[in-house]
Each structure stands twice: as structure tokens, then as C-alpha cells.
């Protein structure tokens, strides 16, 4: 994968070494040495992995946070910190296309960040879609798939954006603080319990 260390490590390795994400670009030899030491440590096994659980239906929630940071030249886009407990359905691809584009392909990580941006709406929709495209390229998703998914969200994503705004206005929440212990729990059941949300 052609993932920059800032995309992949800022949310996992840097906190372990006490290095603020803003210093990920540092040329200071001590900073680089600390980063390399963390990268080569036993913690390496978890770097870049998504940590998830799910409800009975294919609805998932993060067990660890994930972060995306813009590369040089992308500073017009804000960094994204998807918190633990965020609920997502991965890529919202119609079932008829699943044989070619399953919801959990190489674009799963980008799809989670995109879902979070569509839910929080803390950045313009155009920026959310651009970040999805950039992340898919960083994860070496083939150019045809990137083009198809990006075109789809640009063409049809407005309805999902508007629906999320309505759901939030009606009181729906998507960031859990308590996770179900029963593997047969559905999202529909769990989201009716206000005490489980952050």
C-alpha cells in the first residue's frame, strides 16, 4: 500500500510515543528516532488495523479511533478524527452491485471516514467526497473503482447527506459509549437506549 506515515500512524503510533500529530512532518532527528522506535516496537502489529465489532445486521462500530490527516498540498482539507464507538455501515453500495463492489473492500477505511464526515457534517460535502477519493488512492484502490465510487457519491450522495441531517435533528446519535455484549443485539434495538451513547 502507498499510505503515507501521517495517514496510517498519526492515530496509532504517535500517541504511544507522546508525539503530537502536528510534528509528524518534523525533520528533527530525535523526533524521527522516536517515530522509528515506535514503528519497530511490538506495537507494530496493530498499526493501521481497523478495530471493529458489529450488530447482527451489517452495522459496525469502532473499538479504536481512526485518524486521517491531509498530506502536503491538501491543507485546504481538515484532518478527521473518527472516535471510538462511531457506528457505520462501511460503503453504502446497493446490494445488486456487491459482487463487483462489496461494502467491505479495500475502501472500507476510507468509507468509515466518509460516513463520519457525512454524519457530523463538520466539513462541506464536497470536502468529504474529496477525502474519500484521496484515501482510496492512498489505499491503492484501483483507478476504475475509485472513479465509480467517487462519481456515485458526487451524483447520489446529496440524499444521504440530507437524510443524516434529518436523523440528527430528530435526535438520532451514532457514537456509542457502551457496546452490546449479546451478539444477537440489533442496531435498531440498541439505538433506542439513550444511555449507551457518548
C-alpha positions as CSV (number, residue, x, y, z in Angstrom):
1,X,0.0,0.0,0.0
2,X,1.2,3.5,-0.7
3,X,-0.1,5.0,2.6
4,X,1.9,7.9,4.0
5,X,3.1,7.5,7.6
6,X,0.9,10.5,8.5
7,X,-2.3,8.8,7.3
8,X,-1.5,5.5,8.8
9,X,0.4,6.2,12.0
10,X,-0.8,9.6,13.4
11,X,-3.7,8.0,15.2
12,X,-1.8,4.9,16.4
13,X,2.0,5.2,16.8
14,X,2.3,8.9,17.5
15,X,0.2,8.9,20.7
16,X,2.3,5.9,22.0
17,X,5.5,8.0,21.8
18,X,3.9,11.2,23.0
19,X,4.3,12.9,19.7
20,X,1.6,15.3,18.6
21,X,0.3,14.6,15.1
22,X,1.4,18.1,14.0
23,X,5.0,17.0,14.4
24,X,4.6,14.1,12.0
25,X,6.4,16.2,9.4
26,X,9.3,17.1,11.6
27,X,12.9,16.8,10.3
28,X,14.3,16.7,13.8
29,X,16.5,13.6,14.2
30,X,15.2,13.0,17.7
31,X,11.6,13.1,16.5
32,X,12.4,10.7,13.7
33,X,14.2,8.3,16.0
34,X,11.2,8.2,18.4
35,X,8.9,7.5,15.5
36,X,11.2,4.7,14.2
37,X,11.5,3.2,17.6
38,X,7.7,3.1,18.0
39,X,7.3,1.7,14.4
40,X,9.8,-1.1,15.1
41,X,8.3,-2.0,18.6
42,X,5.9,-4.8,19.4
43,X,3.0,-2.3,18.8
44,X,3.7,-2.6,15.1
45,X,1.2,-5.5,14.8
46,X,-1.7,-3.2,15.4
47,X,-0.6,-0.2,13.3
48,X,-3.1,0.5,10.5
49,X,-5.7,-2.1,11.5
50,X,-9.3,-1.2,12.0
51,X,-10.7,-2.5,15.3
52,X,-14.4,-3.1,14.8
53,X,-17.4,-5.0,16.2
54,X,-20.9,-5.4,14.7
55,X,-24.5,-5.8,15.4
56,X,-26.5,-8.7,14.0
57,X,-27.2,-6.7,10.8
58,X,-24.1,-5.4,8.9
59,X,-23.8,-2.3,11.0
60,X,-20.4,-1.8,12.7
61,X,-18.8,0.3,15.4
62,X,-15.2,1.3,16.1
63,X,-13.4,-0.2,19.0
64,X,-10.5,2.2,18.5
65,X,-10.4,5.6,16.9
66,X,-9.0,6.3,13.5
67,X,-7.5,9.5,12.1
68,X,-6.9,10.9,8.6
69,X,-4.5,13.8,8.1
70,X,-4.0,15.7,4.9
71,X,-0.7,15.4,3.0
72,X,1.3,18.3,1.8
73,X,-0.7,20.2,-0.8
74,X,-4.0,19.1,0.8
75,X,-4.0,21.6,3.6
76,X,-7.3,23.0,2.4
77,X,-8.9,19.8,3.8
78,X,-9.3,19.4,7.6
79,X,-8.0,16.4,9.5
80,X,-10.6,13.9,10.6
81,X,-10.7,12.1,13.9
82,X,-13.3,9.3,13.9
83,X,-13.9,8.4,17.6
84,X,-14.3,5.1,19.3
85,X,-17.9,4.0,19.2
86,X,-18.8,5.5,15.8
87,X,-21.5,3.5,14.0
88,X,-21.0,2.8,10.3
89,X,-22.3,0.6,7.5
90,X,-19.0,0.9,5.6
91,X,-19.6,1.7,1.9
92,X,-23.3,2.2,1.2
93,X,-23.3,0.2,-2.1
94,X,-26.6,-1.2,-3.4
95,X,-26.8,-5.0,-3.0
96,X,-27.1,-5.5,-6.7
97,X,-23.5,-4.4,-7.1
98,X,-22.0,-6.3,-4.2
99,X,-20.4,-9.0,-6.4
100,X,-18.2,-6.3,-8.1
101,X,-18.1,-3.8,-5.2
102,X,-18.7,-5.4,-1.8
103,X,-19.4,-3.0,1.1
104,X,-16.1,-4.1,2.8
105,X,-13.5,-3.8,0.1
106,X,-10.0,-2.1,0.2
107,X,-12.0,1.1,0.5
108,X,-13.5,0.2,3.9
109,X,-11.2,2.5,5.9
110,X,-11.9,5.5,3.6
111,X,-15.7,4.6,3.7
112,X,-15.7,4.8,7.5
113,X,-14.1,8.3,7.5
114,X,-16.5,9.3,4.7
115,X,-19.5,8.0,6.8
116,X,-18.3,10.0,9.8
117,X,-18.0,13.2,7.7
118,X,-21.5,12.7,6.3
119,X,-22.8,12.2,9.8
120,X,-21.1,15.0,11.6
121,X,-21.2,17.4,8.6
122,X,-18.4,19.4,10.1
123,X,-16.9,19.9,6.7
124,X,-18.6,20.6,3.4
125,X,-20.0,17.6,1.5
126,X,-17.5,18.3,-1.4
127,X,-14.6,18.0,1.1
128,X,-15.9,14.7,2.5
129,X,-16.1,13.3,-1.0
130,X,-12.7,14.5,-1.9
131,X,-11.2,12.9,1.3
132,X,-12.9,9.6,0.3
133,X,-11.2,9.8,-3.1
134,X,-7.8,10.7,-1.7
135,X,-8.0,7.9,0.9
136,X,-9.0,5.3,-1.7
137,X,-6.0,6.4,-3.8
138,X,-3.8,6.1,-0.7
139,X,-5.1,2.6,-0.1
140,X,-4.2,1.6,-3.7
141,X,-7.8,1.0,-4.7
142,X,-7.8,0.6,-8.5
143,X,-8.5,3.7,-10.5
144,X,-11.7,2.3,-12.0
145,X,-13.2,1.6,-8.6
146,X,-12.1,5.0,-7.3
147,X,-13.8,6.6,-10.2
148,X,-17.0,4.6,-9.8
149,X,-17.3,5.2,-6.1
150,X,-16.3,8.9,-6.3
151,X,-18.8,9.5,-9.2
152,X,-21.5,7.8,-7.2
153,X,-21.1,9.8,-4.1
154,X,-20.9,13.1,-6.1
155,X,-24.0,12.2,-8.0
156,X,-26.2,10.5,-5.4
157,X,-24.6,11.4,-2.0
158,X,-26.8,14.5,-1.5
159,X,-29.8,12.4,-0.4
160,X,-27.7,10.6,2.2
161,X,-26.3,13.9,3.4
162,X,-29.8,15.4,3.7
163,X,-31.1,12.2,5.4
164,X,-28.4,12.3,8.0
165,X,-29.2,15.9,8.8
166,X,-32.8,14.9,9.3
167,X,-31.9,12.0,11.5
168,X,-29.6,14.1,13.7
169,X,-32.3,16.8,14.0
170,X,-34.8,14.1,15.2
171,X,-32.3,13.0,17.9
172,X,-30.6,10.0,16.4
173,X,-27.0,9.5,17.6
174,X,-24.1,7.5,16.1
175,X,-21.3,7.5,18.7
176,X,-21.6,4.8,21.4
177,X,-20.0,4.8,24.8
178,X,-21.4,1.3,25.7
179,X,-21.3,-1.7,23.4
180,X,-23.7,-4.6,23.4
181,X,-22.5,-7.9,25.0
182,X,-25.1,-10.0,23.4
183,X,-24.1,-10.9,19.8
184,X,-27.7,-11.1,18.8
185,X,-28.3,-7.4,19.5
186,X,-29.6,-5.4,16.6
187,X,-28.7,-1.8,15.9
188,X,-32.4,-1.0,15.8
189,X,-32.7,-2.3,19.4
190,X,-29.5,-0.7,20.7
191,X,-30.1,2.8,19.3
192,X,-33.4,3.0,21.3
193,X,-31.3,3.1,24.6
194,X,-30.2,6.7,25.2
195,X,-27.8,5.7,27.9
196,X,-25.5,3.9,25.5
197,X,-24.4,7.0,23.6
198,X,-21.5,9.3,24.2
